[in-house]
Amino acid sequence: MYVLKLENINTHMNQYEELVKLFLNPADFKVITDEDDDQTYENVRTFKFDGDKNRIKREIYQYLSEVTGEKPKWGILTGIRPVKLAGEMYDAMGDRTSVKQHLAEEYLISDEKAELILDMYEYQQKHLGKPPAGSAGIYIGIPFCPTRCLYCSFTSNQVKPEKYEGYLEALFREITFVGEGMKRDGITVESVYIGGGTPTSLNADQLDRLLTHVRNSFDLSASREFTVEAGRPDTFTYEKLEVLKKHGVERISINPQTMHDRTLVTIGRDHTVQQTREAFEMASKCGIPVVNADLIAGLPDESADDFIESLNEVLKHGPENITLHTLAVKRSSRLKELDENFHYKQPRLTEEMLTRAKEILTAEGYRPYYLYRQKHTAGSTENIGYCKNDTLSLYNVRIMEEAQSIIALGAGGITKVYYPDENRLERVPNVSNYEIYIERIEEMLERKSKDLFQEVTLC
């Protein structure tokens, strides 16, 4: 048991505990403070806080690196948005060399990761630039899925299709209300992202009515991207894709997660690998301009070769975007209930998967364009999106850089209002349960009226 005593710190302990978790299983360490009696523990290592959080984090990192032999490549960073950090430093320092040096000295980030996030930031700025003043992204949530995946912690409900209508009625009210408020306040739409859940759980008529309502409610003349998550191949029909195409949807996601039927059964997906192939074929035939495919590294009982086989199979279908996720043990997932320490068992395996995948994708002409990290992933790695032919997803980049308001509609949506003069966000949440959302829709509108439309100059 490793015992770390933090002197002069009694609040916000989680950030230090998360750093220790990069090195040790929670069962193998304890973090204590001045209020704890260290006489009850053996081999206590003390760290004195002098007001500099990064300094004490570096001391913890260096100590644990010595005793474990590990040296996490992200250094002392435990946040999910390292590209945002690099961008803010770039804007302040003005040159790449200074930023890279600061990342190494202040945060102990490896040369490899520093190069990655700096390359990514420059690539994003070259092709997307800064968000236009007075603009916002629109997120619309459809909280229904055919099944609940083993690792899922999102707002996702498995209900009979007839339940969808009551939800759509409430959602249409919110769409109308927000559209009117945006037009009144002069807020322009830069991107639209319909996610979930699985939006293509809706039938073709419901999708048509939803997208018609979106186009009638929002001025999309300045919009640069319209994405619909069509993630589950078993929800695909050509008729639904035609609806998406008719309404100007330029980007969809097909999310196989793996191309092995045995793993699909393990993680609770009802679709098959053959259905995934057919989904890609339908999207190609329909002429959807950009298709994203998600794969997950570190799924139960998969080897590195299994993961690479899935990647190579997906590459045969030529998606413009491929997003590689690392399996995370999330708080409200079934996986956490089954094995809350699953991610500690395969850090090197997951890193091998991602390293080999990067080599293959680079050789195929893909390059990384956005990245985020999550807690409780194997090897403390990252989720990274690759694109071909400069088809960066605008919404994905904006949601990670947090320099633009994202207005979220539907159950589980969390609007993030950006105040540019203060460079801060204020959250305006909707309730997560879709039935409560229906019951309390007037309250959801009132929240936006009070905290979004009456106070603020947006960017």
Order of alpha helices (4+ residues) and beta strands (2+ residues): beta-alpha-beta-beta-alpha-alpha-alpha-alpha-beta-alpha-beta-alpha-beta-alpha-beta-alpha-alpha-beta-alpha-beta-alpha-alpha-beta-beta-alpha-beta-beta-beta-alpha-alpha
